[in-house]
Amino acid sequence: MPTRKQSSSSPGKRRCILSLAELRSTKDISQTDVAETMEMTQGEVSRFERRSDVRVSSLTRYIEALGGHIELHARFSKTETYTLKLGGQK
């Protein structure tokens, strides 16, 4: 299994930097289950997980299929961070 990099973005919180496949694995969800939720084939999910460039809308659907939600932040310095509101998000 690939080494997971530790991020120290905030004191007291440890976050792992994972691939999409590793994240899915931590949730104990199969590619087939994700494919069913996203109305894709298992092969399409496999290819999606290996892509280096994905659309935010596709990533949002994938994360929602895992039971989560996306929060997008733009960081310009340690003290200047903005949470972005995209499209129809409330």
C-alpha positions as a Markdown table, in Angstrom:
| # | Residue | x | y | z |
|---|---|---|---|---|
| 1 | Met | 0.0 | 0.0 | 0.0 |
| 2 | Pro | 1.4 | 3.5 | -0.8 |
| 3 | Thr | 2.7 | 5.6 | 2.0 |
| 4 | Arg | 0.2 | 8.1 | 3.2 |
| 5 | Lys | 1.6 | 11.6 | 3.7 |
| 6 | Gln | 0.7 | 13.4 | 6.9 |
| 7 | Ser | -0.6 | 17.0 | 6.7 |
| 8 | Ser | -0.2 | 19.3 | 9.6 |
| 9 | Ser | -2.6 | 22.0 | 8.4 |
| 10 | Ser | -4.1 | 22.6 | 11.8 |
| 11 | Pro | -2.8 | 21.9 | 15.3 |
| 12 | Gly | -4.3 | 18.8 | 16.9 |
| 13 | Lys | -5.7 | 17.5 | 13.6 |
| 14 | Arg | -4.0 | 14.8 | 11.6 |
| 15 | Arg | -5.1 | 14.3 | 8.0 |
| 16 | Cys | -3.9 | 11.7 | 5.6 |
| 17 | Ile | -3.4 | 12.5 | 1.9 |
| 18 | Leu | -5.1 | 9.6 | 0.1 |
| 19 | Ser | -5.9 | 8.6 | -3.4 |
| 20 | Leu | -9.6 | 8.3 | -4.3 |
| 21 | Ala | -9.3 | 4.5 | -4.2 |
| 22 | Glu | -7.7 | 4.6 | -0.8 |
| 23 | Leu | -10.4 | 7.0 | 0.5 |
| 24 | Arg | -13.1 | 4.6 | -0.9 |
| 25 | Ser | -11.3 | 1.7 | 0.8 |
| 26 | Thr | -11.3 | 3.4 | 4.2 |
| 27 | Lys | -15.1 | 3.7 | 3.9 |
| 28 | Asp | -15.3 | 0.0 | 3.0 |
| 29 | Ile | -17.3 | 0.7 | -0.2 |
| 30 | Ser | -16.7 | -1.2 | -3.4 |
| 31 | Gln | -16.2 | 0.3 | -6.8 |
| 32 | Thr | -19.4 | -1.6 | -7.8 |
| 33 | Asp | -21.4 | 0.2 | -5.1 |
| 34 | Val | -20.0 | 3.6 | -6.1 |
| 35 | Ala | -20.8 | 2.8 | -9.7 |
| 36 | Glu | -24.4 | 2.0 | -8.9 |
| 37 | Thr | -24.8 | 5.2 | -7.0 |
| 38 | Met | -23.2 | 7.3 | -9.7 |
| 39 | Glu | -25.0 | 5.5 | -12.5 |
| 40 | Met | -21.7 | 4.4 | -14.1 |
| 41 | Thr | -20.0 | 1.1 | -14.7 |
| 42 | Gln | -17.4 | -0.4 | -12.3 |
| 43 | Gly | -14.8 | 0.1 | -15.0 |
| 44 | Glu | -15.6 | 3.8 | -15.3 |
| 45 | Val | -15.2 | 4.2 | -11.6 |
| 46 | Ser | -11.8 | 2.5 | -11.8 |
| 47 | Arg | -10.7 | 4.8 | -14.5 |
| 48 | Phe | -12.0 | 7.9 | -12.6 |
| 49 | Glu | -10.1 | 6.9 | -9.5 |
| 50 | Arg | -6.8 | 6.8 | -11.5 |
| 51 | Arg | -7.3 | 10.2 | -13.3 |
| 52 | Ser | -5.0 | 13.0 | -12.3 |
| 53 | Asp | -7.4 | 15.7 | -13.6 |
| 54 | Val | -11.1 | 15.5 | -12.6 |
| 55 | Arg | -14.0 | 18.0 | -12.7 |
| 56 | Val | -15.2 | 19.3 | -9.4 |
| 57 | Ser | -18.7 | 18.2 | -10.3 |
| 58 | Ser | -17.6 | 14.6 | -10.9 |
| 59 | Leu | -15.5 | 14.6 | -7.7 |
| 60 | Thr | -18.5 | 16.0 | -5.8 |
| 61 | Arg | -20.7 | 13.1 | -7.1 |
| 62 | Tyr | -18.0 | 10.6 | -6.2 |
| 63 | Ile | -17.6 | 11.9 | -2.6 |
| 64 | Glu | -21.4 | 12.0 | -2.2 |
| 65 | Ala | -21.5 | 8.3 | -3.4 |
| 66 | Leu | -19.2 | 7.6 | -0.4 |
| 67 | Gly | -21.5 | 9.5 | 1.9 |
| 68 | Gly | -19.6 | 12.7 | 2.2 |
| 69 | His | -19.6 | 16.2 | 0.8 |
| 70 | Ile | -17.1 | 18.5 | -0.7 |
| 71 | Glu | -15.8 | 21.7 | 0.9 |
| 72 | Leu | -13.6 | 23.7 | -1.4 |
| 73 | His | -11.1 | 26.2 | 0.1 |
| 74 | Ala | -8.7 | 28.7 | -1.5 |
| 75 | Arg | -5.7 | 29.3 | 0.7 |
| 76 | Phe | -3.4 | 32.3 | -0.1 |
| 77 | Ser | -1.4 | 32.3 | 3.2 |
| 78 | Lys | -1.6 | 30.7 | 6.6 |
| 79 | Thr | -4.2 | 33.3 | 7.6 |
| 80 | Glu | -6.0 | 34.0 | 4.4 |
| 81 | Thr | -8.3 | 31.2 | 3.4 |
| 82 | Tyr | -11.7 | 31.4 | 1.6 |
| 83 | Thr | -14.4 | 28.8 | 1.4 |
| 84 | Leu | -15.8 | 28.8 | -2.1 |
| 85 | Lys | -19.4 | 28.6 | -3.1 |
| 86 | Leu | -19.9 | 26.9 | -6.4 |
| 87 | Gly | -22.9 | 26.9 | -8.7 |
| 88 | Gly | -26.1 | 25.9 | -6.9 |
| 89 | Gln | -24.5 | 25.3 | -3.5 |
| 90 | Lys | -26.2 | 26.9 | -0.5 |
